[in-house]
Amino acid sequence: MAETGTVARQLFAPLGPTYDRYANLLSFGQDPRWRRFLVSRIDVGPDSRVLDVATGTAAVAIELVRRHDCAVVGIDQSPHMLRTGREHVERAGLGDRIELTEGRAEALPFDDASFDALTFTYLLRYVDDPGATLAELARVVRPGGSIAALEFGVPPRAVWRGLWELWVRVGLPGAGRVISPGWTEVGDFLGPSIRGFYARYPLPVLGRLWNASGIREVRWQGLSLGGGVVTWGRRA
């Protein structure tokens, strides 16, 4: 297991039962809206099969079925998050449309071109080689199939960047300490993780990685003043 993947698995393992609630709260209600926009970038229908990578608690998988009436396979490296995801799927009455399985984004257990589309959420910060991981994700999508990703962003405008820095340096760690020890770790981790990722991979560089991985028509859109970023394209 890659070192960064191990960090992510250990960090989020205890948070499954509370993840959606506090992700919503700590993003000021924006996280569900970002996920809905992500799902809107996928071009599929009732006969389509979609892979949702880093599915976590299955929030995106459930939204995919509700919006597109497609079949979804969700994959995640954390059995703890998947346990919560299966509970959410059953509660939503979508057990016949969503299958959840354990696995790594860097080595997907699926044949080439076996899905009509693919989504992934908050993933590339946790892999050692984003370019290689993108190529592996593209491998399992049929030619012409859509691929879309959601990630936290760093606001580009100075005034919003200043407020973002205040939140991730002071507000988020403080809120984590109020919630629980597990969320304390997340609150301390997220700001440096997001900032460091974009220092290494600014959006234009990420766009080139998508292209080099065989994904074309790549576009991205900042959401909530740049606090979230959705990127999408099509398998060449």
N, C-alpha and C positions, 0 to 999 in steps of 0.2 A: 504494500500500500504506500502510495506517495506520501511524503511527510505532510504536505499541506492538506491532503485529503483526510489524514488521520486527525489533524487539528480540528477540521470541520466536524468530523464524526463525533469526536469527544466533546466538542463545544456544545453541539446542539442535541446530543443524545437525550439529556434529561428534560428537554423543553417541549417535547411533542404535545402533551395535553394542554399546554398554555400557549403554544407558539402562535396560532392564528389570532388569538385575542390580543396578545401584547404586540405582535407585529402590526396590527391595526392601530393600536393605541400609540405606540412609539413612532409611527409614521404619520401621526395626526390624521388617521383615517385614509391615507393615500394608498397604502399597499393593495387593498382590494381593487381600487380603481386602476392601478397599474396593471394588475393581473387581468382585468377585463380588457384593457387596451391590448395587452399581449395577445390574448385569445382572438381579438378582432383582426389581427394581422395574418391569421392562418386561414388559408383558402381550402376548405374541405366541406364534405357533405355527409349525409347519412350512411353512405357506403364506404366511407374513408376509415382508415386505421391510423391513429396518431400516436407517436411516442412522446411521452412527457418525462424528460430527464431531470434528475434532482427534484422529484415530485414531492418529497417531504410529506406533508399532511394531506396531499391530494387536492389542494384548493384549485390549482390550475386544471387538473384532470377533470374535476367535477364541472368547472366552468366550461371546458371544452365540450363536454357532452350536452350541457344545458343550452349552449349557444348553437352548436353545429349538429347535434344528434349523431355524432360519430362514435366509433369504438376507440378506447384509449388504453394503452399499456403505460403504466407509470413505473419508473425505475429509480431507486435511491440506494445509497450505500449504507443508510442507517436503519437497522431493524426497528429501532425505537420509534423513529418518525413514521415508518411504514405501519407500525401497529396502530398509531393514531389515525393514519390515512385510511386504513381499512375500516376503522370505526366510522369515520366520516362518510365513506362511500356507502356503507350499509345504511347509515342513518338517512342518506340522501335517496336511498332506494335505487342505486345505480350499480349494484353488484353484477348485473348482467352486461354492463357496458364498459366497466373499468376493471382491469386486472393490474394488481400491484406486485412488483417483484424486486428482489434485492440484487444490486449489481453496481458496477462502476462505470461512469461516463467514459473513462479512458479506455475501456475494453468492453464494449457492449456485446452481450450474448445473442446477437441477432444477425441474420444474413444480410448481404448487401441489398439495398433498394427494397427493403421489406416493409416500409411505412410510407404513407402518402404525405405525411408532414411530421414536423418535430418541434417541440417547444422545450426550453430549459430556463431555469430561474435561479439567479444568485449562484452561479456555478463556477465561472472562469476564474474568480479570485481564489478558488480552492484547489486548483490543479497546477501541477508543476510546469506544464507546457500547454498554454491555451491554444496555440496553433495546431498541435497534434490532436488535442481533444476536439477542436472544431472539425478537423478532417475525419475523425472517427464518428462524430455525430452526423456529418454529411453522408458518410458511407452508407448508412442504413436508410436513407431517404431516396425515393425514386426520383429520376430526372424530372425536373419541373416542379417537384414538391416544395412546399413552403417551409421555412425554418425561421423561428422567432425566439428572441431571448429577452428576459427582463433582468436588469442589474441596477443596483444603487448607482447614483451619479454624484458628481461634484458640480454644483451650480457654477456656470461660467461667468456670470456677472458679479462684480466685486461686492455689491451690497448684499446679494443673496448668499454669496460665498462666505461673507463674514458671519451672517446669521447661522449658516450651516456649520461653520467651524465652532461657533459658540455652542450649538446643540451637541455636536459629536464630542467635543472636548469636556463639556460641563453637564449639559442637560441629560444626554443619553446615559453616561456613566452614573449620574445621580439617580435617575429613574430606575436603572438596573438595580442599584443598591436597595431601593425601596421595595422592589418586587420580590427578588429571591437571589441566593448566591449564584445560581446558574445564569440569570439575567444580568447579574453584576459582571460576570466574565464577558458576556456578549456586549454589554455597554462599553466596557473598556477596550474590546477588540475591534469593533466595527469601524470606528473613525480611522485609526491607522491603517486598517486593512483596505478600506475604500480609497483613501488618499494615496497609499503606496501603489495600489493597482493602477490607478490612472497616471501616476508618475511614470510607470513603466510602459503602460499601454494607453496612451491617449486615444480618443475615439477614431481619429483618422488611421492610426496604427492598427487598431482593432478591425477597422473596415478592411484594411489590406490583408489581415489574417483571414478574415471571412472569405475574401476573394481567392486567396492562395489555397484555401481548403475546398475550393470547387463550388462556392456559393456566389451567385450573381445577383444583380439588381439590389445590392445591399443599401439599405437606408436605416437611419436611426432617428429617433425623436425623443427629446428631453421632456419629461413630465414634471409637474409640480415645481416649476422654476428651476428644473435641472436636478432635483433630488432623486429622480428615477430616470432610467433610460431604457427604451425598448428598441431593439435592433432586429431587422428582418430582411429576408432575401429568399432566393429560390435556388434549389440544387441545379447545377449546370447539367 
